[in-house]
Amino acid sequence: MNVKQMFKWTVLISAPVLLTGSPAFACGGDGPCPCQTVADAVAQLTAITSQQDNGQATTVNVEILGEQEFLREALESSAARVQLGQLAQEKSQSDDVKQFSKQMIRDYGDLSEQVIDRVAKMMAVHDSKSPSKKDKELAKSLQGLSGPQFDEAYIKAITKDYKQDLKKFSNEATLAQVPGVKITAELGASIASQHLKLLDQIAERQEASRGELVHSAGE
């Protein structure tokens, strides 16, 4: 499918209100995102599927090309997170980084398998789940590092990617018209936000540790 071609596709939406950015699916403002866990997202997707199976769906025409592309990129991003997490398990000498990478593998494995895959099938997105060319190049560059050098480069690169993900997923959570895509974006934004906080904490501890080493060396 040529991503530059614009077309309209008829899809099933569980109810008209879900198309209009209902607060039940909104992610933003002062309140917490409703899809903060995989369980939240799976429950909402199950409810949508149940409504469709019971004939409560409404057929509408929506521009979904951009939302299909978002799902493809989300699959690639999740695959990259898992791959980079596995790499950190092998190369890092930091307990903090290893613990974080283990959580990243688990969270993005669950996000991909339990949520994105499910929505992708609903949206007829069948692309293979593999990291993007950019993420493959990042993994290759990190592969040549080890110890503190790896940890510093890893945290810097991952933090940059997470900030981009947070912006992308938050925007999609606001703009998406298909409920399943909105749910995916909400959860992805929530995970990215939580992981960024953890990365900031790790970076602060590593900076403090480097400062102590410099101080000790100067004595």
C-alpha positions in Angstrom: 0.0 0.0 0.0 1.4 3.4 -1.0 1.4 5.6 2.1 1.2 8.7 0.0 -2.2 7.7 -1.4 -5.1 9.2 0.4 -8.4 7.2 0.5 -11.4 6.5 2.6 -12.0 3.1 4.1 -15.2 1.9 5.8 -14.5 0.6 9.2 -16.6 -0.5 12.2 -16.7 1.9 15.1 -18.3 0.6 18.3 -20.5 3.6 18.7 -20.7 7.1 17.2 -19.6 8.7 20.5 -16.3 6.9 20.3 -15.4 8.7 17.1 -15.7 12.2 18.6 -13.0 12.1 21.3 -15.2 11.0 24.1 -13.7 11.6 27.6 -13.8 7.8 28.1 -10.9 7.6 25.6 -9.3 11.0 25.9 -5.7 11.2 27.1 -4.6 14.6 28.2 -5.5 17.5 30.4 -5.0 17.5 34.1 -6.3 14.0 34.8 -4.5 10.7 34.4 -4.6 8.8 31.1 -7.4 6.2 31.4 -5.2 3.6 29.6 -2.3 3.4 32.1 -1.9 -0.3 32.0 -2.1 -3.1 29.4 -5.0 -4.5 31.4 -6.9 -1.2 31.0 -6.3 -1.3 27.2 -7.3 -4.9 26.8 -10.5 -4.4 28.8 -11.5 -1.5 26.5 -10.6 -3.4 23.4 -12.7 -6.4 24.6 -15.6 -4.1 25.2 -15.4 -2.7 21.7 -15.2 -6.1 20.2 -18.1 -7.3 22.2 -20.2 -4.3 21.1 -19.4 -5.0 17.5 -20.2 -8.7 17.9 -23.6 -7.8 19.4 -24.4 -5.6 16.4 -24.0 -2.3 18.2 -21.4 -1.0 15.8 -21.9 1.9 13.5 -20.3 1.9 10.1 -18.6 5.2 9.3 -16.1 6.5 6.7 -12.9 7.8 8.3 -9.4 8.7 7.1 -7.4 5.8 8.5 -4.3 5.8 6.4 -2.4 7.9 8.9 -3.6 5.6 11.7 -2.4 2.5 9.9 1.0 4.1 9.5 1.0 5.0 13.2 0.3 1.3 14.1 3.2 0.2 11.8 5.5 2.6 13.5 4.3 1.5 17.0 5.0 -2.1 16.1 8.5 -1.1 14.9 9.1 0.9 18.0 8.0 -1.9 20.4 10.3 -4.3 18.5 13.2 -1.9 18.9 12.6 -1.5 22.6 12.6 -5.2 23.2 15.8 -5.6 21.1 17.6 -2.8 22.8 16.5 -4.1 26.2 18.0 -7.5 25.4 21.2 -5.8 24.3 21.4 -3.9 27.6 21.1 -7.2 29.5 24.2 -8.4 27.7 26.3 -5.3 27.6 25.5 -3.1 30.6 27.4 -3.3 33.9 24.9 -1.1 35.7 22.2 -2.8 37.9 20.0 0.2 37.3 20.2 -0.1 33.5 19.7 -3.8 33.6 16.6 -3.5 35.8 15.2 -0.8 33.6 15.9 -2.8 30.4 14.2 -5.8 31.9 11.1 -3.7 32.6 11.3 -2.2 29.1 11.3 -5.7 27.5 8.3 -6.8 29.6 6.3 -3.6 29.0 6.8 -3.4 25.3 6.4 -7.1 24.8 3.0 -6.9 26.5 2.1 -3.7 24.6 2.9 -5.3 21.3 1.4 -8.7 21.9 -1.7 -7.8 23.8 -2.7 -4.4 22.4 -0.9 -3.3 19.2 -1.1 -6.7 17.4 -4.8 -6.9 18.2 -5.6 -3.4 16.9 -3.3 -3.9 13.9 -5.4 -7.0 12.8 -8.6 -4.9 13.2 -7.1 -2.3 11.0 -5.7 -4.7 8.4 -2.1 -3.9 9.2 0.0 -7.0 8.7 3.6 -5.7 8.4 6.3 -7.7 10.1 7.3 -6.8 13.6 10.9 -5.7 13.2 12.8 -2.5 14.2 13.1 0.3 11.8 16.3 0.9 9.8 17.1 3.8 12.2 16.7 1.6 15.3 18.8 -1.2 13.7 21.6 1.3 13.1 21.3 2.4 16.8 21.6 -1.1 18.0 24.6 -1.7 15.8 26.4 1.4 17.1 25.7 0.4 20.7 26.8 -3.2 20.1 30.4 -2.0 19.8 30.4 -0.4 23.3 30.6 -1.9 26.7 30.6 -1.0 30.4 30.1 2.7 31.4 30.5 3.8 27.8 27.6 1.6 26.8 25.5 2.7 29.7 26.0 6.4 29.0 25.3 6.1 25.2 22.4 3.8 25.8 20.6 6.1 28.3 21.2 9.1 26.1 19.8 7.4 22.9 16.9 5.8 24.7 15.9 9.0 26.4 15.9 10.8 23.1 13.7 8.1 21.5 11.3 8.1 24.4 10.8 11.9 24.2 9.9 11.5 20.5 7.6 8.6 21.3 5.8 10.5 24.0 5.1 13.4 21.6 4.0 11.1 18.8 1.8 8.9 21.0 0.2 11.8 22.8 -0.6 13.5 19.6 -2.2 10.3 18.2 -4.2 9.9 21.4 -5.7 13.3 20.8 -6.3 13.0 17.1 -7.1 9.3 16.5 -10.7 8.6 15.4 -10.6 4.8 15.6 -11.1 3.8 19.2 -8.5 0.9 19.1 -5.8 3.3 17.8 -6.7 5.9 20.5 -6.4 3.2 23.2 -3.0 2.1 21.8 -1.8 5.7 21.7 -3.0 6.4 25.2 -1.2 3.3 26.6 2.0 4.0 24.6 2.1 7.6 25.9 1.6 6.4 29.5 4.4 3.8 29.2 6.8 6.4 27.6 6.1 8.9 30.3 6.7 6.4 33.1 9.9 5.1 31.5 11.2 8.7 31.0 10.9 9.3 34.7 12.9 6.1 35.4 15.6 7.1 32.9 15.9 10.6 34.5 16.4 8.9 37.9 19.1 6.6 36.5 20.8 9.5 34.8 20.9 11.5 38.0 22.3 8.6 40.0 25.0 8.0 37.3 25.9 11.7 37.3 26.2 11.6 41.1 28.3 8.5 41.0 30.7 10.1 38.4 31.0 13.2 40.6 32.0 11.0 43.6 34.6 9.3 41.5 36.1 12.6 40.4 36.1 13.9 44.0 37.8 10.8 45.3 40.4 11.0 42.5 41.2 14.6 43.5 41.8 13.8 47.1 
